[in-house]
């Protein structure tokens, strides 16, 4: 609802018509202006640029996040919130991860890896120990210390 600013406008009748018009239009505009609240609360976000390393990871706050391996050596935009990280290339969302506060660690999605790298995910510690044992006892002991 509009109100007249200084008293002199009220005395001169300058604001009366505006005031009456605003009251008359209030119901008409109410349905157009009031919309339901969004389902999700607003979440503050900030943006950074990042270069994709040859290991298809970007570094954000000393943690490494994977992106599709086709993005190697490209600059991407990164949207950061308190809980999530989203990566964009030419305005297209290419990756999303939950944020991590573990410095020096990696968050990697299998689908971001080239196929030749994905096969190494199947290598269990037992398989590595068997392989080292086939080479010799010194290698087996060395692998056990890792």
DABELNOR-V889761 format. One record per pair of residues at least 24 apart in sequence whose ideal C-beta (glycine too) atoms are under 7 Angstrom apart, sorted by sequence separation. I is the first residue (numbers start at 1). J is the second residue. If there is no record, write none. Layout:
<<I;J> <I;J>>
This chain:
<<51;75> <52;76> <1;26> <60;85> <49;75> <50;76> <68;94> <67;94> <68;95> <49;77> <50;78> <67;95> <66;95> <47;77> <48;78> <47;78> <47;79> <48;80> <65;97> <45;79> <46;80> <45;80> <45;81> <44;81> <63;100> <43;81> <63;102> <63;103> <62;103> <66;107> <62;104> <63;105> <64;106> <65;107> <66;108> <66;109> <69;112> <63;107> <68;112> <69;113> <67;112> <69;114> <66;112> <57;106> <56;112>>
